């Protein structure tokens, strides 16, 4: 699993892209629950607890972000693209 560190509005955050094949490792990292173990890895989801939205689903292609305060949030592929455009 590749963890990237990004600087965003001063604090740095760690990010991991959910590929489906890194589900078990990602779920462990973000304290989530991997669901759909009988499905193809690219069809599985991870359920994570967020401070703002409660439990949410992370789907393949989403990025999980560990904030500087240790909480996790999810960005869809489109949201992550917009976020990275803002930072440049």
C-alpha positions in Angstrom: 0.0 0.0 0.0 1.4 3.4 -1.0 0.8 6.2 1.5 1.4 9.7 0.0 2.0 12.8 2.1 0.5 16.0 0.8 0.8 19.5 2.1 -2.6 21.1 2.1 -3.4 24.5 3.6 -0.4 24.1 6.0 -0.8 20.8 7.7 0.4 17.7 5.9 -2.0 14.8 5.4 -1.5 11.1 4.5 -3.5 9.8 1.6 -4.2 6.3 0.2 -6.0 5.5 -3.0 -8.4 2.5 -2.7 -7.6 0.1 -5.6 -9.6 -2.8 -4.3 -6.5 -5.0 -4.1 -5.3 -3.0 -1.1 -8.6 -3.3 0.8 -7.4 -5.3 3.8 -4.3 -3.1 4.4 -6.3 0.1 3.9 -9.1 -1.0 6.2 -6.6 -1.7 8.9 -4.8 1.6 8.4 -8.0 3.7 8.6 -9.7 1.5 11.2 -12.5 0.7 8.7 -14.4 -2.5 7.9 -13.8 -4.2 4.5 -17.1 -5.5 3.1 -17.9 -7.8 0.2 -15.2 -10.4 0.8 -16.9 -12.9 -1.6 -16.9 -10.2 -4.4 -14.1 -9.4 -6.8 -11.6 -7.1 -5.0 -12.6 -4.2 -7.3 -16.2 -4.4 -6.2 -15.6 -4.3 -2.4 -16.1 -1.3 -0.2 -14.7 -0.1 3.1 -16.9 1.4 5.7 -15.2 4.1 7.8 -16.3 6.4 10.6 -16.0 10.1 9.9 -16.5 12.9 12.4 -18.8 14.9 10.2 -20.8 12.3 8.2 -20.8 9.3 10.5 -20.2 6.0 8.7 -19.5 6.3 5.0 -18.5 3.9 2.2 -15.2 4.1 0.5 -15.3 2.7 -3.1 -12.6 1.7 -5.5 -11.0 4.9 -6.9 -11.7 6.9 -3.7 -8.9 8.3 -1.6 -8.8 8.0 2.2 -7.1 11.0 3.9 -5.7 10.9 7.4 -6.0 14.4 8.8 -3.4 15.9 11.0 -5.7 15.3 14.0 -5.8 11.6 13.2 -9.3 11.5 11.8 -10.1 10.0 8.4 -12.1 11.4 5.6 -12.9 10.1 2.1 -12.6 12.0 -1.2 -14.0 10.7 -4.4 -11.8 10.7 -7.5 -13.5 14.0 -8.7 -13.2 15.6 -5.3 -9.5 14.7 -5.0 -8.9 16.1 -8.5 -10.5 19.4 -7.5 -8.6 19.5 -4.2 -5.2 19.0 -6.0 -6.1 21.7 -8.6 -6.8 24.1 -5.7 -3.4 23.4 -4.1 -1.5 24.3 -7.3 
